[in-house]
């Protein structure tokens, strides 16, 4: 168990806003050296804000589907800040449309960003983890990766692939004492993903937003949507504890998903 993240290098992808930003902020409060990665240039402004508050932060505007560039960035992180201790592969995209309307390009994009991006960043991070015989990789799947969601076949397929990737990598890296797990949130309120998904449901189901929220909340035993803090707390737990957990896909769904 790690007693302190002080000066440990923690990398978060998709860190320009929402869950990724909140995880980066949590690492900052724990005095880690935080690297924030996003294709959205807003990540630089958020990193600057955190630096002005006295935290150790570095940011990169990066397309995680570019393997060569990703590996180059992680090499720079290693040389300038030290070995990566924790990697949170939060970056991802969502799309919603009827099955018959999914194009080859849309399917490829889901797999490229959600799956290949996770794989490439993990490749970049493990050098120092292997050397130090420790490390935490936290991937982001979804409830949809376990029980697929209607109107989100391509997204569900990509998130299911992340679970399989997590399990396979956990086996491969176990001898180096690197824990690889993934989080499977349910509908998480106040996030870009839910914003896009809710718009899709409003359009495809021809329902007002209030009815969409009511319909999906009714399916959850704890009777509320997931919130960002629920996810941040679990990511933090897996960063500093959970040493005997690897290859797991943890549900953060209020009981909506129970396997």
C-alpha positions, 0 to 999 in steps of 0.5 A, a space after each residue: 500500500 502506498 502511504 503517499 503520492 507526494 512527488 510520484 508521477 500520475 498521468 491522467 488522459 482526458 484531463 481537460 474537463 469532467 472526470 479526468 480533470 477531477 482525478 487530476 485535481 485529486 492527485 494534485 491535492 495529494 502532492 503528486 507530479 501530475 501530467 494532464 493529457 487531452 486532445 482538447 487545448 483547454 487542458 493547458 489552461 486547466 494545468 496552468 490554473 493548477 500550477 498557479 495554485 502551487 501544484 506540480 503539473 505538466 500538460 500535453 495536447 495529444 492525440 492518443 491514437 498517434 502511437 509514435 507521438 504517444 510514446 514520444 510524450 511518455 519518453 519525455 515524461 520519464 526523462 523530465 519527471 521520472 517514472 510513471 507510477 499511476 496511469 489513468 486512461 480516462 480519455 474516450 469518446 461516445 456516440 449514439 445512433 441506431 445500429 443500422 446507421 453505424 458506419 465503418 468510420 464511426 466503428 473505427 473511431 470508437 475502437 481507435 480512441 477508446 481501445 487503441 488510445 488506452 493501449 498506446 498510453 499503457 505502452 508508454 507508461 510501463 517502462 518505469 513501472 517495470 523498472 520500479 516493480 510497481 505501478 497502477 494502470 486504471 482503464 475506463 470501461 463502462 456499464 455498457 461494456 458489460 451489458 451493452 446499451 441499446 443505440 450504442 452498439 459500437 460504443 459498447 463493443 469498444 468498452 467491452 474490448 477495454 475490459 478484455 484488454 485490462 484482463 490480458 494486460 493484468 496477467 502479463 504485468 503481474 510479475 512486475 507488481 503492476 496492477 491493471 484494473 478498469 472502472 465501469 461507471 454507469 450514467 455519470 451526471 454532469 459529464 460530457 459523455 452524459 451530455 452527449 448520450 442524453 441528447 442522443 436519447 432525447 432525439 432517438 427516443 423522442 423524450 424530454 430530458 427530464 423523462 430520460 433522466 427519470 427513466 434511467 434513474 428508475 433502473 438504479 437500485 440506489 435511485 440516483 445517477 453516478 456522480 463524478 466524486 463516486 468515480 474519483 474516489 474509486 480511482 484514488 482507491 485503486 491508486 493508493 490501495 487495492 494492491 491485491 486487485 488486478 484484472 478487475 472491472 469494477 462497477 460504479 453504477 449504484 447497483 444497476 450492474 451487479 456482475 
